[in-house]
Amino acid sequence: MIIYITKAEFIEDYTVKLSFNDGMVMLVNLKNSIFNDHRKIFEPLKDVQYFKKFTLDTWTLVWPNGVDFAPEYLYELAVKQNEKAHNIIYH
């Protein structure tokens, strides 16, 4: 199954609530992904006000400067973060 995002909602800080096409709804925090990537294109996303400007492309999150994350990466990261925090993963 090809995974893609059907809905995205800013929660706080660098956390986004993502709904996936398989019915899963999970929180994902992208702070480490953004701050640990030292490429210049990620610099604007380090400002949370800019981070909040993401939109939903046909399959994933995208920012005005063209940055996006593969939906599979976001899915795996969300699962890992939610399992570690013992959060409920909705289906």
N, C-alpha and C positions, 0 to 999 in steps of 0.2 A: 504494500500500500504506500502510495506517495503521501507524505505528511505535508500539510500546509496549514497556515493560521487563518481562521475564519473571523476572529474578533480579537482586538487588543485594547486594553484600557490601562492608562497610567494609574499607578497606585500611590507611590511615594518614592522619594530618593531615586534610585535607578531600578525600581521594581515595577514590572508590568504584569498584568493578569492576561494570560493568553488562552484563547479557546482554539482547539485544533479540530481538524475535520474528522478525527476518529471519536470525537465526543469528550476528550479530556480537556479539563480547564485547570490550569496551574499558574502559580506565581513564578516568575523568574526574575532574579536580580542580576543585572548586567554590569554592575560596578566593576568587578574584577576583570571581566572581559574587556571593558573599555580602558580602564586605567593601566592594565598590564600590556596593552598593545601600544607600542611607541611610534606607530606610523602617524604622520601628520594628519591624515584624514580623520583620525579618531579624536583629535584635539577638541573640536567644537562640542563633541558629545560629553566631554568632561564637565561642561557647564550644564547643570540639571535643567535650567530653563530651555536650553537648546535640545537637550535629550528629550524633553516632553513634546517636541515638535515632530515626533515620528508619525508616519501614516501607515496604513495597511495597503501594501501593494496587492497584487493578485494572489500572492502566496506567503508573504512575510513582511516584517517591519522594514521600513526604509526611512532615512532621514533626508532633509533637503540637500545635503552635500553628497548624496549618493551612497552613503554607508548602509549596508544591510547585513543581516545575519541569516545564514541558511536555516530554514525552518527545522531541519533535522537536528542541527546544533542546538537551537533553542529548546526543542523538545527534550533532548537528552540532558541538557543542563537543568531544565526545570524538574525533570524526574529526579536527578541526582540531588538537587537542592531540597526538594520537598521530602524525599526519603530521609535525608540527613537531619532535617528539622522535624521529622515525624509529623509533617503536615498531612492533612487529608488531601488526596488527589481525587478530584471529582470525575466521574465518568457518566 
